[in-house]
């Protein structure tokens, strides 16, 4: 996940189309790898849905970057960040859940 964060930061800060495409390709590959990970059974569906949504936005960003529309690609990356924040909130376990299961 650290690699995903690094590549995302590099992509969002890219002002060059070639750099952006390179970082997007890496992000797509890392997201596909994350989809293969095992998740807790009670949240696996939510996490898979989130990764699918992220992957779709990354592919849209990749297409926009390939067409030379960096502004549109950046907009898709901002949507990825919104999805990341949403699904990371679902991942957190409450203190009470740790105590009482």
PDB file as gemmi writes it, atoms N, CA and C in Angstrom:
CRYST1    1.000    1.000    1.000  90.00  90.00  90.00 P 1                      
ATOM      1  N   UNK A   1       0.811  -1.189   0.000  1.00  0.00           N  
ATOM      2  CA  UNK A   1       0.000   0.000   0.000  1.00  0.00           C  
ATOM      3  C   UNK A   1       0.861   1.261   0.000  1.00  0.00           C  
ATOM      4  N   UNK A   2       2.050   1.176   0.603  1.00  0.00           N  
ATOM      5  CA  UNK A   2       2.936   2.336   0.583  1.00  0.00           C  
ATOM      6  C   UNK A   2       3.317   2.685  -0.846  1.00  0.00           C  
ATOM      7  N   UNK A   3       3.553   1.656  -1.656  1.00  0.00           N  
ATOM      8  CA  UNK A   3       3.906   1.900  -3.055  1.00  0.00           C  
ATOM      9  C   UNK A   3       2.774   2.601  -3.788  1.00  0.00           C  
ATOM     10  N   UNK A   4       1.544   2.234  -3.461  1.00  0.00           N  
ATOM     11  CA  UNK A   4       0.396   2.872  -4.096  1.00  0.00           C  
ATOM     12  C   UNK A   4       0.342   4.346  -3.718  1.00  0.00           C  
ATOM     13  N   UNK A   5       0.564   4.642  -2.452  1.00  0.00           N  
ATOM     14  CA  UNK A   5       0.562   6.028  -1.992  1.00  0.00           C  
ATOM     15  C   UNK A   5       1.647   6.839  -2.668  1.00  0.00           C  
ATOM     16  N   UNK A   6       2.824   6.258  -2.792  1.00  0.00           N  
ATOM     17  CA  UNK A   6       3.931   6.949  -3.446  1.00  0.00           C  
ATOM     18  C   UNK A   6       3.614   7.223  -4.912  1.00  0.00           C  
ATOM     19  N   UNK A   7       3.146   6.209  -5.614  1.00  0.00           N  
ATOM     20  CA  UNK A   7       2.830   6.380  -7.037  1.00  0.00           C  
ATOM     21  C   UNK A   7       1.684   7.371  -7.233  1.00  0.00           C  
ATOM     22  N   UNK A   8       0.709   7.348  -6.320  1.00  0.00           N  
ATOM     23  CA  UNK A   8      -0.394   8.298  -6.417  1.00  0.00           C  
ATOM     24  C   UNK A   8       0.136   9.719  -6.274  1.00  0.00           C  
ATOM     25  N   UNK A   9       0.989   9.935  -5.286  1.00  0.00           N  
ATOM     26  CA  UNK A   9       1.555  11.267  -5.070  1.00  0.00           C  
ATOM     27  C   UNK A   9       2.352  11.723  -6.289  1.00  0.00           C  
ATOM     28  N   UNK A  10       3.125  10.827  -6.847  1.00  0.00           N  
ATOM     29  CA  UNK A  10       3.908  11.167  -8.034  1.00  0.00           C  
ATOM     30  C   UNK A  10       2.988  11.505  -9.209  1.00  0.00           C  
ATOM     31  N   UNK A  11       1.913  10.749  -9.352  1.00  0.00           N  
ATOM     32  CA  UNK A  11       0.977  10.976 -10.456  1.00  0.00           C  
ATOM     33  C   UNK A  11       0.261  12.310 -10.306  1.00  0.00           C  
ATOM     34  N   UNK A  12      -0.216  12.599  -9.111  1.00  0.00           N  
ATOM     35  CA  UNK A  12      -0.990  13.820  -8.897  1.00  0.00           C  
ATOM     36  C   UNK A  12      -0.109  15.060  -9.072  1.00  0.00           C  
ATOM     37  N   UNK A  13       1.181  14.919  -8.820  1.00  0.00           N  
ATOM     38  CA  UNK A  13       2.109  16.040  -8.961  1.00  0.00           C  
ATOM     39  C   UNK A  13       2.723  16.136 -10.351  1.00  0.00           C  
ATOM     40  N   UNK A  14       2.446  15.173 -11.222  1.00  0.00           N  
ATOM     41  CA  UNK A  14       3.039  15.159 -12.560  1.00  0.00           C  
ATOM     42  C   UNK A  14       2.478  16.284 -13.414  1.00  0.00           C  
ATOM     43  N   UNK A  15       3.376  16.970 -14.077  1.00  0.00           N  
ATOM     44  CA  UNK A  15       2.953  17.999 -15.025  1.00  0.00           C  
ATOM     45  C   UNK A  15       3.308  17.590 -16.447  1.00  0.00           C  
ATOM     46  N   UNK A  16       3.989  16.474 -16.559  1.00  0.00           N  
ATOM     47  CA  UNK A  16       4.404  15.942 -17.856  1.00  0.00           C  
ATOM     48  C   UNK A  16       3.563  14.711 -18.184  1.00  0.00           C  
ATOM     49  N   UNK A  17       3.052  14.660 -19.389  1.00  0.00           N  
ATOM     50  CA  UNK A  17       2.173  13.559 -19.795  1.00  0.00           C  
ATOM     51  C   UNK A  17       2.859  12.203 -19.680  1.00  0.00           C  
ATOM     52  N   UNK A  18       4.106  12.110 -20.130  1.00  0.00           N  
ATOM     53  CA  UNK A  18       4.828  10.828 -20.102  1.00  0.00           C  
ATOM     54  C   UNK A  18       5.007  10.337 -18.664  1.00  0.00           C  
ATOM     55  N   UNK A  19       5.365  11.243 -17.753  1.00  0.00           N  
ATOM     56  CA  UNK A  19       5.517  10.865 -16.347  1.00  0.00           C  
ATOM     57  C   UNK A  19       4.192  10.406 -15.774  1.00  0.00           C  
ATOM     58  N   UNK A  20       3.137  11.145 -16.079  1.00  0.00           N  
ATOM     59  CA  UNK A  20       1.816  10.804 -15.562  1.00  0.00           C  
ATOM     60  C   UNK A  20       1.400   9.416 -16.021  1.00  0.00           C  
ATOM     61  N   UNK A  21       1.593   9.131 -17.288  1.00  0.00           N  
ATOM     62  CA  UNK A  21       1.218   7.820 -17.829  1.00  0.00           C  
ATOM     63  C   UNK A  21       2.019   6.713 -17.146  1.00  0.00           C  
ATOM     64  N   UNK A  22       3.302   6.954 -16.914  1.00  0.00           N  
ATOM     65  CA  UNK A  22       4.144   5.963 -16.239  1.00  0.00           C  
ATOM     66  C   UNK A  22       3.625   5.666 -14.836  1.00  0.00           C  
ATOM     67  N   UNK A  23       3.308   6.711 -14.094  1.00  0.00           N  
ATOM     68  CA  UNK A  23       2.809   6.520 -12.726  1.00  0.00           C  
ATOM     69  C   UNK A  23       1.422   5.883 -12.724  1.00  0.00           C  
ATOM     70  N   UNK A  24       0.589   6.258 -13.670  1.00  0.00           N  
ATOM     71  CA  UNK A  24      -0.738   5.647 -13.763  1.00  0.00           C  
ATOM     72  C   UNK A  24      -0.637   4.163 -14.077  1.00  0.00           C  
ATOM     73  N   UNK A  25       0.269   3.794 -14.967  1.00  0.00           N  
ATOM     74  CA  UNK A  25       0.460   2.369 -15.284  1.00  0.00           C  
ATOM     75  C   UNK A  25       0.872   1.584 -14.043  1.00  0.00           C  
ATOM     76  N   UNK A  26       1.773   2.161 -13.254  1.00  0.00           N  
ATOM     77  CA  UNK A  26       2.203   1.494 -12.019  1.00  0.00           C  
ATOM     78  C   UNK A  26       1.052   1.398 -11.024  1.00  0.00           C  
ATOM     79  N   UNK A  27       0.272   2.467 -10.907  1.00  0.00           N  
ATOM     80  CA  UNK A  27      -0.872   2.453  -9.998  1.00  0.00           C  
ATOM     81  C   UNK A  27      -1.899   1.408 -10.404  1.00  0.00           C  
ATOM     82  N   UNK A  28      -2.150   1.309 -11.679  1.00  0.00           N  
ATOM     83  CA  UNK A  28      -3.104   0.302 -12.170  1.00  0.00           C  
ATOM     84  C   UNK A  28      -2.608  -1.095 -11.835  1.00  0.00           C  
ATOM     85  N   UNK A  29      -1.334  -1.342 -12.065  1.00  0.00           N  
ATOM     86  CA  UNK A  29      -0.761  -2.660 -11.767  1.00  0.00           C  
ATOM     87  C   UNK A  29      -0.837  -2.957 -10.264  1.00  0.00           C  
ATOM     88  N   UNK A  30      -0.525  -1.973  -9.423  1.00  0.00           N  
ATOM     89  CA  UNK A  30      -0.586  -2.169  -7.976  1.00  0.00           C  
ATOM     90  C   UNK A  30      -2.023  -2.384  -7.495  1.00  0.00           C  
ATOM     91  N   UNK A  31      -2.967  -1.699  -8.109  1.00  0.00           N  
ATOM     92  CA  UNK A  31      -4.378  -1.879  -7.745  1.00  0.00           C  
ATOM     93  C   UNK A  31      -4.848  -3.276  -8.125  1.00  0.00           C  
ATOM     94  N   UNK A  32      -4.428  -3.749  -9.273  1.00  0.00           N  
ATOM     95  CA  UNK A  32      -4.790  -5.104  -9.690  1.00  0.00           C  
ATOM     96  C   UNK A  32      -4.192  -6.136  -8.736  1.00  0.00           C  
ATOM     97  N   UNK A  33      -2.981  -5.884  -8.263  1.00  0.00           N  
ATOM     98  CA  UNK A  33      -2.370  -6.787  -7.289  1.00  0.00           C  
ATOM     99  C   UNK A  33      -3.132  -6.748  -5.968  1.00  0.00           C  
ATOM    100  N   UNK A  34      -3.569  -5.562  -5.564  1.00  0.00           N  
ATOM    101  CA  UNK A  34      -4.318  -5.419  -4.313  1.00  0.00           C  
ATOM    102  C   UNK A  34      -5.641  -6.176  -4.380  1.00  0.00           C  
ATOM    103  N   UNK A  35      -6.228  -6.260  -5.558  1.00  0.00           N  
ATOM    104  CA  UNK A  35      -7.484  -6.999  -5.710  1.00  0.00           C  
ATOM    105  C   UNK A  35      -7.300  -8.483  -5.436  1.00  0.00           C  
ATOM    106  N   UNK A  36      -6.083  -8.982  -5.568  1.00  0.00           N  
ATOM    107  CA  UNK A  36      -5.808 -10.405  -5.343  1.00  0.00           C  
ATOM    108  C   UNK A  36      -5.570 -10.731  -3.868  1.00  0.00           C  
ATOM    109  N   UNK A  37      -5.433  -9.694  -3.042  1.00  0.00           N  
ATOM    110  CA  UNK A  37      -5.161  -9.905  -1.617  1.00  0.00           C  
ATOM    111  C   UNK A  37      -6.375 -10.493  -0.920  1.00  0.00           C  
ATOM    112  N   UNK A  38      -6.123 -11.116   0.217  1.00  0.00           N  
ATOM    113  CA  UNK A  38      -7.241 -11.646   1.003  1.00  0.00           C  
ATOM    114  C   UNK A  38      -7.673 -10.581   2.004  1.00  0.00           C  
ATOM    115  N   UNK A  39      -8.968 -10.451   2.157  1.00  0.00           N  
ATOM    116  CA  UNK A  39      -9.557  -9.457   3.046  1.00  0.00           C  
ATOM    117  C   UNK A  39     -10.428 -10.169   4.068  1.00  0.00           C  
ATOM    118  N   UNK A  40     -10.701  -9.507   5.198  1.00  0.00           N  
ATOM    119  CA  UNK A  40     -11.625 -10.107   6.166  1.00  0.00           C  
ATOM    120  C   UNK A  40     -12.959 -10.409   5.490  1.00  0.00           C  
ATOM    121  N   UNK A  41     -13.510 -11.554   5.785  1.00  0.00           N  
ATOM    122  CA  UNK A  41     -14.719 -12.020   5.100  1.00  0.00           C  
ATOM    123  C   UNK A  41     -15.867 -11.031   5.200  1.00  0.00           C  
ATOM    124  N   UNK A  42     -15.988 -10.354   6.350  1.00  0.00           N  
ATOM    125  CA  UNK A  42     -17.118  -9.450   6.533  1.00  0.00           C  
ATOM    126  C   UNK A  42     -17.008  -8.161   5.710  1.00  0.00           C  
ATOM    127  N   UNK A  43     -15.801  -7.840   5.237  1.00  0.00           N  
ATOM    128  CA  UNK A  43     -15.613  -6.600   4.471  1.00  0.00           C  
ATOM    129  C   UNK A  43     -15.043  -6.828   3.081  1.00  0.00           C  
ATOM    130  N   UNK A  44     -14.853  -8.063   2.703  1.00  0.00           N  
ATOM    131  CA  UNK A  44     -14.225  -8.369   1.420  1.00  0.00           C  
ATOM    132  C   UNK A  44     -14.996  -7.763   0.250  1.00  0.00           C  
ATOM    133  N   UNK A  45     -16.306  -7.853   0.288  1.00  0.00           N  
ATOM    134  CA  UNK A  45     -17.121  -7.304  -0.797  1.00  0.00           C  
ATOM    135  C   UNK A  45     -16.959  -5.806  -0.926  1.00  0.00           C  
ATOM    136  N   UNK A  46     -16.949  -5.107   0.195  1.00  0.00           N  
ATOM    137  CA  UNK A  46     -16.778  -3.654   0.180  1.00  0.00           C  
ATOM    138  C   UNK A  46     -15.405  -3.279  -0.364  1.00  0.00           C  
ATOM    139  N   UNK A  47     -14.374  -3.977   0.072  1.00  0.00           N  
ATOM    140  CA  UNK A  47     -13.027  -3.660  -0.371  1.00  0.00           C  
ATOM    141  C   UNK A  47     -12.853  -3.952  -1.867  1.00  0.00           C  
ATOM    142  N   UNK A  48     -13.410  -5.064  -2.328  1.00  0.00           N  
ATOM    143  CA  UNK A  48     -13.325  -5.379  -3.754  1.00  0.00           C  
ATOM    144  C   UNK A  48     -14.066  -4.328  -4.591  1.00  0.00           C  
ATOM    145  N   UNK A  49     -15.225  -3.900  -4.102  1.00  0.00           N  
ATOM    146  CA  UNK A  49     -15.978  -2.860  -4.800  1.00  0.00           C  
ATOM    147  C   UNK A  49     -15.153  -1.579  -4.862  1.00  0.00           C  
ATOM    148  N   UNK A  50     -14.526  -1.212  -3.756  1.00  0.00           N  
ATOM    149  CA  UNK A  50     -13.702  -0.008  -3.718  1.00  0.00           C  
ATOM    150  C   UNK A  50     -12.535  -0.087  -4.679  1.00  0.00           C  
ATOM    151  N   UNK A  51     -11.865  -1.216  -4.701  1.00  0.00           N  
ATOM    152  CA  UNK A  51     -10.735  -1.376  -5.618  1.00  0.00           C  
ATOM    153  C   UNK A  51     -11.189  -1.354  -7.072  1.00  0.00           C  
ATOM    154  N   UNK A  52     -12.360  -1.908  -7.344  1.00  0.00           N  
ATOM    155  CA  UNK A  52     -12.906  -1.876  -8.702  1.00  0.00           C  
ATOM    156  C   UNK A  52     -13.204  -0.440  -9.121  1.00  0.00           C  
ATOM    157  N   UNK A  53     -13.775   0.342  -8.209  1.00  0.00           N  
ATOM    158  CA  UNK A  53     -14.062   1.747  -8.502  1.00  0.00           C  
ATOM    159  C   UNK A  53     -12.773   2.535  -8.713  1.00  0.00           C  
ATOM    160  N   UNK A  54     -11.773   2.285  -7.885  1.00  0.00           N  
ATOM    161  CA  UNK A  54     -10.478   2.961  -8.030  1.00  0.00           C  
ATOM    162  C   UNK A  54      -9.857   2.601  -9.368  1.00  0.00           C  
ATOM    163  N   UNK A  55      -9.886   1.331  -9.715  1.00  0.00           N  
ATOM    164  CA  UNK A  55      -9.311   0.879 -10.982  1.00  0.00           C  
ATOM    165  C   UNK A  55      -9.998   1.548 -12.169  1.00  0.00           C  
ATOM    166  N   UNK A  56     -11.312   1.690 -12.118  1.00  0.00           N  
ATOM    167  CA  UNK A  56     -12.045   2.342 -13.199  1.00  0.00           C  
ATOM    168  C   UNK A  56     -11.617   3.803 -13.334  1.00  0.00           C  
ATOM    169  N   UNK A  57     -11.470   4.497 -12.209  1.00  0.00           N  
ATOM    170  CA  UNK A  57     -11.033   5.899 -12.252  1.00  0.00           C  
ATOM    171  C   UNK A  57      -9.605   6.010 -12.776  1.00  0.00           C  
ATOM    172  N   UNK A  58      -8.738   5.084 -12.375  1.00  0.00           N  
ATOM    173  CA  UNK A  58      -7.361   5.103 -12.870  1.00  0.00           C  
ATOM    174  C   UNK A  58      -7.312   4.862 -14.374  1.00  0.00           C  
ATOM    175  N   UNK A  59      -8.131   3.952 -14.855  1.00  0.00           N  
ATOM    176  CA  UNK A  59      -8.172   3.695 -16.301  1.00  0.00           C  
ATOM    177  C   UNK A  59      -8.721   4.900 -17.052  1.00  0.00           C  
ATOM    178  N   UNK A  60      -9.705   5.599 -16.463  1.00  0.00           N  
ATOM    179  CA  UNK A  60     -10.206   6.830 -17.078  1.00  0.00           C  
ATOM    180  C   UNK A  60      -9.124   7.908 -17.099  1.00  0.00           C  
ATOM    181  N   UNK A  61      -8.355   7.999 -16.017  1.00  0.00           N  
ATOM    182  CA  UNK A  61      -7.254   8.961 -15.954  1.00  0.00           C  
ATOM    183  C   UNK A  61      -6.198   8.618 -16.993  1.00  0.00           C  
ATOM    184  N   UNK A  62      -5.923   7.330 -17.140  1.00  0.00           N  
ATOM    185  CA  UNK A  62      -4.941   6.878 -18.123  1.00  0.00           C  
ATOM    186  C   UNK A  62      -5.385   7.240 -19.538  1.00  0.00           C  
ATOM    187  N   UNK A  63      -6.657   7.046 -19.830  1.00  0.00           N  
ATOM    188  CA  UNK A  63      -7.186   7.382 -21.151  1.00  0.00           C  
ATOM    189  C   UNK A  63      -7.114   8.895 -21.396  1.00  0.00           C  
ATOM    190  N   UNK A  64      -7.475   9.684 -20.396  1.00  0.00           N  
ATOM    191  CA  UNK A  64      -7.409  11.140 -20.525  1.00  0.00           C  
ATOM    192  C   UNK A  64      -5.969  11.598 -20.737  1.00  0.00           C  
ATOM    193  N   UNK A  65      -5.036  10.992 -20.009  1.00  0.00           N  
ATOM    194  CA  UNK A  65      -3.625  11.352 -20.167  1.00  0.00           C  
ATOM    195  C   UNK A  65      -3.124  10.966 -21.551  1.00  0.00           C  
ATOM    196  N   UNK A  66      -3.552   9.816 -22.042  1.00  0.00           N  
ATOM    197  CA  UNK A  66      -3.139   9.373 -23.382  1.00  0.00           C  
ATOM    198  C   UNK A  66      -3.653  10.322 -24.460  1.00  0.00           C  
ATOM    199  N   UNK A  67      -4.811  10.923 -24.207  1.00  0.00           N  
ATOM    200  CA  UNK A  67      -5.382  11.890 -25.148  1.00  0.00           C  
ATOM    201  C   UNK A  67      -4.797  13.282 -24.952  1.00  0.00           C  
ATOM    202  N   UNK A  68      -3.908  13.441 -23.968  1.00  0.00           N  
ATOM    203  CA  UNK A  68      -3.267  14.720 -23.713  1.00  0.00           C  
ATOM    204  C   UNK A  68      -4.069  15.651 -22.819  1.00  0.00           C  
ATOM    205  N   UNK A  69      -5.134  15.166 -22.220  1.00  0.00           N  
ATOM    206  CA  UNK A  69      -5.980  15.980 -21.351  1.00  0.00           C  
ATOM    207  C   UNK A  69      -5.551  15.774 -19.894  1.00  0.00           C  
ATOM    208  N   UNK A  70      -4.492  16.480 -19.499  1.00  0.00           N  
ATOM    209  CA  UNK A  70      -3.943  16.309 -18.153  1.00  0.00           C  
ATOM    210  C   UNK A  70      -4.908  16.800 -17.077  1.00  0.00           C  
ATOM    211  N   UNK A  71      -5.666  17.832 -17.387  1.00  0.00           N  
ATOM    212  CA  UNK A  71      -6.609  18.363 -16.412  1.00  0.00           C  
ATOM    213  C   UNK A  71      -7.687  17.324 -16.078  1.00  0.00           C  
ATOM    214  N   UNK A  72      -8.194  16.659 -17.081  1.00  0.00           N  
ATOM    215  CA  UNK A  72      -9.199  15.600 -16.876  1.00  0.00           C  
ATOM    216  C   UNK A  72      -8.578  14.433 -16.102  1.00  0.00           C  
ATOM    217  N   UNK A  73      -7.342  14.083 -16.429  1.00  0.00           N  
ATOM    218  CA  UNK A  73      -6.653  12.999 -15.721  1.00  0.00           C  
ATOM    219  C   UNK A  73      -6.501  13.348 -14.240  1.00  0.00           C  
ATOM    220  N   UNK A  74      -6.140  14.588 -13.950  1.00  0.00           N  
ATOM    221  CA  UNK A  74      -5.997  15.023 -12.565  1.00  0.00           C  
ATOM    222  C   UNK A  74      -7.341  14.965 -11.836  1.00  0.00           C  
ATOM    223  N   UNK A  75      -8.414  15.277 -12.534  1.00  0.00           N  
ATOM    224  CA  UNK A  75      -9.748  15.207 -11.935  1.00  0.00           C  
ATOM    225  C   UNK A  75     -10.083  13.767 -11.541  1.00  0.00           C  
ATOM    226  N   UNK A  76      -9.740  12.823 -12.400  1.00  0.00           N  
ATOM    227  CA  UNK A  76      -9.963  11.405 -12.074  1.00  0.00           C  
ATOM    228  C   UNK A  76      -9.106  10.990 -10.873  1.00  0.00           C  
ATOM    229  N   UNK A  77      -7.892  11.510 -10.787  1.00  0.00           N  
ATOM    230  CA  UNK A  77      -7.036  11.192  -9.637  1.00  0.00           C  
ATOM    231  C   UNK A  77      -7.605  11.765  -8.339  1.00  0.00           C  
ATOM    232  N   UNK A  78      -8.204  12.936  -8.407  1.00  0.00           N  
ATOM    233  CA  UNK A  78      -8.846  13.487  -7.211  1.00  0.00           C  
ATOM    234  C   UNK A  78     -10.018  12.598  -6.778  1.00  0.00           C  
ATOM    235  N   UNK A  79     -10.720  12.023  -7.734  1.00  0.00           N  
ATOM    236  CA  UNK A  79     -11.809  11.100  -7.403  1.00  0.00           C  
ATOM    237  C   UNK A  79     -11.251   9.827  -6.751  1.00  0.00           C  
ATOM    238  N   UNK A  80     -10.103   9.377  -7.214  1.00  0.00           N  
ATOM    239  CA  UNK A  80      -9.436   8.224  -6.599  1.00  0.00           C  
ATOM    240  C   UNK A  80      -9.124   8.540  -5.136  1.00  0.00           C  
ATOM    241  N   UNK A  81      -8.645   9.747  -4.875  1.00  0.00           N  
ATOM    242  CA  UNK A  81      -8.330  10.132  -3.505  1.00  0.00           C  
ATOM    243  C   UNK A  81      -9.585  10.135  -2.636  1.00  0.00           C  
ATOM    244  N   UNK A  82     -10.701  10.603  -3.176  1.00  0.00           N  
ATOM    245  CA  UNK A  82     -11.968  10.588  -2.454  1.00  0.00           C  
ATOM    246  C   UNK A  82     -12.382   9.152  -2.129  1.00  0.00           C  
ATOM    247  N   UNK A  83     -12.251   8.262  -3.099  1.00  0.00           N  
ATOM    248  CA  UNK A  83     -12.579   6.851  -2.882  1.00  0.00           C  
ATOM    249  C   UNK A  83     -11.661   6.238  -1.829  1.00  0.00           C  
ATOM    250  N   UNK A  84     -10.393   6.571  -1.893  1.00  0.00           N  
ATOM    251  CA  UNK A  84      -9.420   6.054  -0.924  1.00  0.00           C  
ATOM    252  C   UNK A  84      -9.835   6.436   0.493  1.00  0.00           C  
ATOM    253  N   UNK A  85     -10.156   7.696   0.681  1.00  0.00           N  
ATOM    254  CA  UNK A  85     -10.554   8.155   2.016  1.00  0.00           C  
ATOM    255  C   UNK A  85     -11.807   7.425   2.493  1.00  0.00           C  
ATOM    256  N   UNK A  86     -12.776   7.275   1.609  1.00  0.00           N  
ATOM    257  CA  UNK A  86     -14.026   6.605   1.975  1.00  0.00           C  
ATOM    258  C   UNK A  86     -13.783   5.154   2.395  1.00  0.00           C  
ATOM    259  N   UNK A  87     -13.059   4.405   1.581  1.00  0.00           N  
ATOM    260  CA  UNK A  87     -12.861   2.983   1.871  1.00  0.00           C  
ATOM    261  C   UNK A  87     -11.871   2.748   3.007  1.00  0.00           C  
ATOM    262  N   UNK A  88     -10.951   3.667   3.239  1.00  0.00           N  
ATOM    263  CA  UNK A  88     -10.054   3.510   4.377  1.00  0.00           C  
ATOM    264  C   UNK A  88     -10.810   3.704   5.692  1.00  0.00           C  
ATOM    265  N   UNK A  89     -11.852   4.531   5.683  1.00  0.00           N  
ATOM    266  CA  UNK A  89     -12.676   4.687   6.889  1.00  0.00           C  
ATOM    267  C   UNK A  89     -13.367   3.363   7.230  1.00  0.00           C  
ATOM    268  N   UNK A  90     -13.774   2.624   6.223  1.00  0.00           N  
ATOM    269  CA  UNK A  90     -14.439   1.339   6.451  1.00  0.00           C  
ATOM    270  C   UNK A  90     -13.489   0.302   7.027  1.00  0.00           C  
ATOM    271  N   UNK A  91     -12.221   0.468   6.767  1.00  0.00           N  
ATOM    272  CA  UNK A  91     -11.213  -0.496   7.191  1.00  0.00           C  
ATOM    273  C   UNK A  91     -10.934  -0.430   8.682  1.00  0.00           C  
ATOM    274  N   UNK A  92     -11.104   0.738   9.268  1.00  0.00           N  
ATOM    275  CA  UNK A  92     -10.753   0.926  10.671  1.00  0.00           C  
ATOM    276  C   UNK A  92     -11.659   0.104  11.590  1.00  0.00           C  
ATOM    277  N   UNK A  93     -11.043  -0.423  12.631  1.00  0.00           N  
ATOM    278  CA  UNK A  93     -11.753  -1.216  13.625  1.00  0.00           C  
ATOM    279  C   UNK A  93     -11.898  -0.353  14.874  1.00  0.00           C  
ATOM    280  N   UNK A  94     -13.072  -0.341  15.453  1.00  0.00           N  
ATOM    281  CA  UNK A  94     -13.291   0.468  16.645  1.00  0.00           C  
ATOM    282  C   UNK A  94     -12.628  -0.169  17.868  1.00  0.00           C  
ATOM    283  N   UNK A  95     -12.358   0.653  18.837  1.00  0.00           N  
ATOM    284  CA  UNK A  95     -11.790   0.201  20.101  1.00  0.00           C  
ATOM    285  C   UNK A  95     -12.692  -0.843  20.756  1.00  0.00           C  
ATOM    286  N   UNK A  96     -13.987  -0.606  20.723  1.00  0.00           N  
ATOM    287  CA  UNK A  96     -14.952  -1.510  21.350  1.00  0.00           C  
ATOM    288  C   UNK A  96     -15.013  -2.847  20.634  1.00  0.00           C  
ATOM    289  N   UNK A  97     -14.834  -2.805  19.335  1.00  0.00           N  
ATOM    290  CA  UNK A  97     -14.841  -4.066  18.576  1.00  0.00           C  
ATOM    291  C   UNK A  97     -13.608  -4.896  18.930  1.00  0.00           C  
ATOM    292  N   UNK A  98     -12.490  -4.240  19.166  1.00  0.00           N  
ATOM    293  CA  UNK A  98     -11.289  -4.960  19.573  1.00  0.00           C  
ATOM    294  C   UNK A  98     -11.477  -5.626  20.943  1.00  0.00           C  
ATOM    295  N   UNK A  99     -12.149  -4.921  21.844  1.00  0.00           N  
ATOM    296  CA  UNK A  99     -12.361  -5.461  23.184  1.00  0.00           C  
ATOM    297  C   UNK A  99     -13.387  -6.585  23.237  1.00  0.00           C  
ATOM    298  N   UNK A 100     -14.497  -6.403  22.510  1.00  0.00           N  
ATOM    299  CA  UNK A 100     -15.598  -7.334  22.642  1.00  0.00           C  
ATOM    300  C   UNK A 100     -15.856  -8.205  21.408  1.00  0.00           C  
ATOM    301  N   UNK A 101     -15.039  -8.023  20.386  1.00  0.00           N  
ATOM    302  CA  UNK A 101     -15.161  -8.860  19.204  1.00  0.00           C  
ATOM    303  C   UNK A 101     -16.213  -8.551  18.264  1.00  0.00           C  
TER     304      UNK A 101                                                      
END                                                                             
